[in-house]
């Protein structure tokens, strides 16, 4: 295999998995859940008295809107020759809002249910990772230095973002833990993953993808804790207000906090 085939880029196209990365990931997953709910449930009426009366399925329309946004941002991200934090995180937000509305459409409008949706999407995540391993011989975490691996990366992320909403709903509703209880469960799981990472007790790549997947349902139930009505176990805060606050917070963090991508040399040293 030639050097060109092994590495299309001089540095990774995604940010290094630092504390800044994980802080931004938590904000992005939460804003994606709330913004997706804002569009499909509040603006398009899926959880209002006019649901279904206008011949429009809000989950489907929201999925189409955010799917288009994801296609555009992912195309720009993959076409870019080097890591750009603004493009990368715009793509992450697009994927998480798309995942929110797609999961709701599948589990609610199509009637798959939270259990069926979670199992189906978890299977798709595993298939995506398996195809990545089969195609490239390895699965990467924060070192993406070829266009082929980047395509696998974003496909896996999209499936994991969609899984997060279905899994979060399963814990909150089907398992009966509610939004606060589910938030506590996912917080403990993330703490365990962090402990395993710092003690080097498991593969860093396995822990990265485990954390990446679990931060999504954490963001889903944490976001729902604030935006769902009080009678459904939430705080009933305006979705529009929460979306604006989180987007501003994310922009400020992107502006102030340092981020970098690993170089191809660093990738080789870790291989």
GIHUDA-V152973 format. One record per residue. N is the residue number from 0. RES is the residue in one letter. SS is DSSP state (alpha for helix, beta for strand, coil for the rest). PHI is phi as a letter, one per 40 degrees, with the letter a starting at -180 (* if undefined). PSI is psi in radians with two decimals (* if undefined). Layout:
N;RES;SS;PHI;PSI
N;RES;SS;PHI;PSI
//
This chain:
0;X;coil;*;2.32
1;X;coil;c;2.86
2;X;alpha;c;-0.59
3;X;alpha;c;-0.68
4;X;alpha;c;-0.60
5;X;alpha;c;-0.61
6;X;coil;a;1.90
7;X;coil;c;-0.38
8;X;coil;b;2.63
9;X;coil;c;-0.41
10;X;beta;a;2.90
11;X;coil;c;2.57
12;X;coil;c;0.00
13;X;coil;b;2.72
14;X;coil;c;2.65
15;X;coil;c;2.54
16;X;coil;c;1.28
17;X;coil;c;3.13
18;X;alpha;c;-0.62
19;X;alpha;c;-0.77
20;X;alpha;d;-0.84
21;X;alpha;c;-0.59
22;X;alpha;c;-0.78
23;X;alpha;c;-0.64
24;X;alpha;c;-0.74
25;X;alpha;c;-0.71
26;X;alpha;c;-0.77
27;X;alpha;c;-0.73
28;X;alpha;c;-0.63
29;X;alpha;c;-0.78
30;X;alpha;c;-0.57
31;X;alpha;c;-0.71
32;X;alpha;c;-0.85
33;X;alpha;c;-0.74
34;X;alpha;c;-0.68
35;X;alpha;c;-0.75
36;X;alpha;c;-0.66
37;X;alpha;d;-0.82
38;X;alpha;c;-0.92
39;X;alpha;c;-0.67
40;X;alpha;c;-0.83
41;X;alpha;c;-1.00
42;X;alpha;c;-0.68
43;X;coil;c;0.03
44;X;coil;g;0.33
45;X;coil;c;-0.35
46;X;coil;b;0.43
47;X;coil;b;3.06
48;X;coil;c;-0.37
49;X;coil;c;0.20
50;X;coil;d;2.18
51;X;coil;g;-0.11
52;X;coil;c;-0.32
53;X;coil;b;0.16
54;X;coil;g;0.31
55;X;coil;b;2.24
56;X;coil;c;1.95
57;X;alpha;c;-0.62
58;X;alpha;c;-0.71
59;X;alpha;c;-0.81
60;X;alpha;c;-0.76
61;X;alpha;c;-0.71
62;X;alpha;c;-0.72
63;X;alpha;c;-0.74
64;X;alpha;c;-0.90
65;X;alpha;c;-0.47
66;X;alpha;c;-0.71
67;X;alpha;c;-0.75
68;X;alpha;c;-0.69
69;X;alpha;c;-0.75
70;X;alpha;d;-0.74
71;X;alpha;c;-0.87
72;X;alpha;c;-0.67
73;X;alpha;c;-0.67
74;X;alpha;c;-0.79
75;X;alpha;c;-0.75
76;X;alpha;c;-0.83
77;X;alpha;c;-0.59
78;X;alpha;c;-0.42
79;X;coil;c;2.56
80;X;coil;c;-0.22
81;X;coil;a;2.93
82;X;coil;c;2.28
83;X;coil;b;2.00
84;X;alpha;c;-0.58
85;X;alpha;c;-0.75
86;X;alpha;c;-0.78
87;X;alpha;d;-0.88
88;X;alpha;c;-0.46
89;X;alpha;c;-0.67
90;X;alpha;c;-0.68
91;X;alpha;c;-0.81
92;X;alpha;c;-0.72
93;X;alpha;c;-0.69
94;X;alpha;c;-0.61
95;X;alpha;c;-0.59
96;X;alpha;c;-0.71
97;X;alpha;c;-0.77
98;X;alpha;c;-0.64
99;X;alpha;c;-0.93
100;X;alpha;c;-0.61
101;X;alpha;c;-0.77
102;X;alpha;c;-0.74
103;X;alpha;c;-0.68
104;X;alpha;c;-0.76
105;X;alpha;c;-0.80
106;X;alpha;c;-0.52
107;X;alpha;b;-0.96
108;X;alpha;c;-0.72
109;X;coil;c;-0.22
110;X;coil;g;0.34
111;X;coil;c;-0.57
112;X;alpha;g;2.83
113;X;alpha;c;-0.67
114;X;alpha;c;-0.88
115;X;alpha;c;-0.73
116;X;alpha;c;-0.72
117;X;alpha;c;-0.77
118;X;alpha;c;-0.75
119;X;alpha;c;-0.82
120;X;alpha;c;-0.60
121;X;alpha;c;-0.69
122;X;alpha;c;-0.70
123;X;alpha;c;-0.64
124;X;alpha;c;-0.79
125;X;alpha;c;-0.71
126;X;alpha;c;-0.72
127;X;alpha;c;-0.78
128;X;alpha;c;-0.67
129;X;alpha;c;-0.77
130;X;alpha;c;-0.62
131;X;alpha;c;-0.84
132;X;alpha;c;-0.73
133;X;alpha;c;-0.68
134;X;alpha;c;-0.68
135;X;alpha;b;-0.18
136;X;coil;g;-0.13
137;X;coil;a;2.80
138;X;coil;b;2.31
139;X;coil;b;2.84
140;X;coil;b;-1.49
141;X;coil;b;0.37
142;X;coil;b;1.69
143;X;coil;b;1.78
144;X;coil;b;0.20
145;X;coil;b;2.67
146;X;alpha;c;-0.64
147;X;alpha;c;-0.80
148;X;alpha;c;-0.52
149;X;alpha;c;-0.64
150;X;alpha;c;-0.80
151;X;alpha;d;-0.72
152;X;alpha;d;-0.86
153;X;alpha;c;-0.54
154;X;alpha;c;-0.79
155;X;alpha;c;-0.73
156;X;alpha;c;-0.76
157;X;alpha;c;-0.76
158;X;alpha;c;-0.73
159;X;alpha;c;-0.61
160;X;alpha;c;-0.66
161;X;alpha;c;-0.72
162;X;alpha;d;-0.67
163;X;alpha;d;-0.76
164;X;alpha;c;-0.81
165;X;alpha;c;-0.74
166;X;alpha;c;-0.71
167;X;alpha;c;-0.75
168;X;alpha;c;-0.63
169;X;alpha;c;-0.81
170;X;alpha;c;-0.75
171;X;alpha;c;-0.73
172;X;alpha;b;-1.01
173;X;alpha;c;-0.82
174;X;coil;c;-0.22
175;X;coil;g;0.36
176;X;coil;c;-0.28
177;X;alpha;g;3.08
178;X;alpha;c;-0.69
179;X;alpha;c;-0.78
180;X;alpha;c;-0.72
181;X;alpha;c;-0.67
182;X;alpha;d;-0.73
183;X;alpha;c;-0.74
184;X;alpha;c;-0.85
185;X;alpha;c;-0.51
186;X;alpha;c;-0.75
187;X;alpha;c;-0.75
188;X;alpha;c;-0.76
189;X;alpha;c;-0.64
190;X;alpha;c;-0.68
191;X;alpha;c;-0.76
192;X;alpha;c;-0.74
193;X;alpha;c;-0.73
194;X;alpha;c;-0.74
195;X;alpha;c;-0.64
196;X;alpha;c;-0.85
197;X;alpha;c;-0.41
198;X;coil;c;0.00
199;X;coil;f;0.75
200;X;coil;c;-0.07
201;X;coil;a;2.97
202;X;coil;c;2.27
203;X;alpha;d;-0.64
204;X;alpha;c;-0.76
205;X;alpha;c;-0.76
206;X;alpha;c;-0.64
207;X;alpha;d;-0.91
208;X;alpha;c;-0.54
209;X;alpha;c;-0.81
210;X;alpha;c;-0.70
211;X;alpha;c;-0.73
212;X;alpha;c;-0.76
213;X;alpha;c;-0.51
214;X;alpha;c;-0.42
215;X;alpha;c;-0.92
216;X;alpha;c;-0.50
217;X;alpha;d;-0.85
218;X;alpha;c;-0.61
219;X;alpha;c;-0.91
220;X;alpha;c;-0.56
221;X;alpha;c;-0.74
222;X;alpha;c;-0.74
223;X;alpha;c;-0.53
224;X;alpha;d;-0.60
225;X;alpha;c;-0.58
226;X;alpha;c;-0.24
227;X;coil;c;2.67
228;X;coil;c;2.71
229;X;alpha;d;-0.68
230;X;alpha;c;-0.24
231;X;alpha;b;0.23
232;X;coil;g;0.12
233;X;coil;b;-3.02
234;X;coil;c;-0.13
235;X;coil;g;0.48
236;X;coil;c;2.54
237;X;coil;d;2.22
238;X;alpha;c;-0.66
239;X;alpha;c;-0.78
240;X;alpha;c;-0.80
241;X;alpha;c;-0.71
242;X;alpha;c;-0.79
243;X;alpha;c;-0.80
244;X;alpha;c;-0.80
245;X;alpha;c;-0.66
246;X;alpha;c;-0.72
247;X;alpha;c;-0.76
248;X;alpha;c;-0.73
249;X;alpha;c;-0.73
250;X;alpha;c;-0.74
251;X;alpha;c;-0.75
252;X;alpha;c;-0.73
253;X;alpha;c;-0.61
254;X;alpha;c;-0.69
255;X;alpha;c;-0.63
256;X;coil;c;2.40
257;X;coil;c;2.53
258;X;coil;a;2.55
259;X;coil;a;2.84
260;X;coil;b;2.54
261;X;coil;c;2.58
262;X;beta;c;2.90
263;X;alpha;c;-0.59
264;X;alpha;c;-0.73
265;X;alpha;c;-0.64
266;X;alpha;c;-0.74
267;X;alpha;c;-0.64
268;X;alpha;c;-0.39
269;X;alpha;c;-0.20
270;X;coil;c;*
//
